[in-house]
Each structure stands twice: as C-alpha cells, then as structure tokens.
Amino acid sequence: MLIYLSKFALALCFLRIKKPKDQREVYIMKKYEIMYIINASLDEAQFTAVQDRLHQTITNNQGTIDNVDDWGIKEFAYEIDHMKKGHYVVINVTANNEGIAEFQRLSRISNNVVRIMVVKTEDEK
C-alpha cells in the first residue's frame, strides 16, 4: 500500500522547531518539608559534611532553605539496617522539581542517610 503525501505534509515532517536562543527555562518553585535521618554513629564533623552536601543540592538547583530544625538523636521504633538510633533533621525548602529529585537521588546513594520523606506543603490552585 502506497501513501501519497502532499508537499505541505512532507515539509511538516522534516520541519524542526527551534527555541529562540534568548528563551530561558522557567522553573516552578514549590514549598516542601523534608525530613531525613542520618546515621547516629557519625561524629559531628561527618554529620555536618553530610548535612551540608544535602543542603547544597537544594541551593545548587535554584532552591532556598527556609528553616532547619535539628531534632537530634532519637531512638527508632524498630531496627533499620542494624541501627537503633538516628539523627533527625527537618527542613522547609522552596525548590523546583529538579532540585527535589536530585536531593532524593543523592539521599538514596548515600550510605549515611537512613531515611528521607518529602512532603509538599502548599496546596495546588
């Protein structure tokens, strides 16, 4: 079966749509609350290094950290990865989707981050 296309249809098939060079990508910033648990066996310098690396992930992706609430070392209700305690930190951030995705990816890779939970705090309109 042969299909005949008009010259206009052929031109549309090979037409490339390019963005103007001055067009910038727009990021939608949303508010999130992130709780993460860091291994309690780390010393203060190691804890600060892990925390700074996680926070830099947000700020490097055009996000801002609005509030940091350090809950300290708390005991788990059950054992997680042979650990009974963890250092809890809750942060409120304003970030885009790429920043949150990178934060979650980095947290999963790190052996020092036990758990994370990300909650969007503002309602969509």
N, C-alpha and C positions, 0 to 999 in steps of 0.2 A: 504494500500500500504506500503510495507516494503522497506526501503532504506538500502542497504548494503554499508558500508564504509570500505575502506581498513585500515590496521593498521596504515599506514602513515597519512591518513586523520584524524583518531581518535587521533593520537598523536598531530597533529597540533591544534585540537580543544581544547585540555587541556594544551597546552604549554603556559606558562606565560613568557612574555618578561619583564625582569627587567633592569632598568637603573643601570649602574655602580655607586657605592657609591661616587666616586670622580667626577662624571659628574655634572657640575654646569649649572643652567639655564642661558640662555643668554637673556638679555633684549635689545631690540632695542630702542635707545634713539632718540627722535624726538624733534624738536623745536616747541613750541606753544606760542601763545599770548592769554592771559586770561584777560578778563575784568569782574570785579564783582562790584556790587553796594551793599553797606552796609547801613543799616538804619541810617539816619542822626540824629535821636534823641538820639543816644548813646553818652555818654561823651567820652573824649579822652582815658581813661583807658580801657573802654569797647571796643572801636573801635580797640585799639591796641591788646587786647586779642583775638578778633575775627580774625583780620588780621594775627596774629602770628599762631593761630591754623590752618588757611587755608594754610599758607606758610609751616608749619611743615608737612602737609600732603604730599606736593611735596617732601620735603627733606627726609622724612622718607621712601619714596619709591624710593630711589636711584636717585632722580632728583636734579637739581640745579636751583636756581632762578638767572637769568642773569641780569634782570633790573626790578626795581619797579618804576612806575610812578604814583604818587598820584595826581589826578585831583582835589581833594577837593569836596566840597558840591555843587551840581548843581541841578537845578530845572528840574523836569520831564516834558515832553511834555503833559502827561496825568497822572491822578492819578493811582498809583499802590498800592493796598492793603491799601487804605485810607491814603497814604503818597504822599506828593507833592515834596519832596526833597530826595536826596540820596547822599552818599559819594562814588565817583567813584575812582576805582583803576585799573590800567592796569599793568600786569606783563608779562615779557618774561621769559619762562622757557624752560629747556631741561629736558624731562621726558619720562618715558615709559607709555604704555597704562594703566597699573595698577594704576600708580600714578594719571593720569588724571581721571580715572574712580572713584577713591576714593575721589578726590577733588570735582567732580561733585556730588557724593553721599552725602558728608558732607555738601556741599552748599545747597542741596535740603532739608536736615534735619534741618539746622539752621534757626531759625526764624529771625535772624538779617541780613541774606543775602537776598537781594531783588531779584536780577537777576544775572545770570552769562552767559558769552559767551566764548567759547573756539574755537580758530581758529588755524589750523596747518599752520605754516608759511613757511616751506620748501617744495619744490616740491619733489614728489617721482621720483626716477630714474628707 
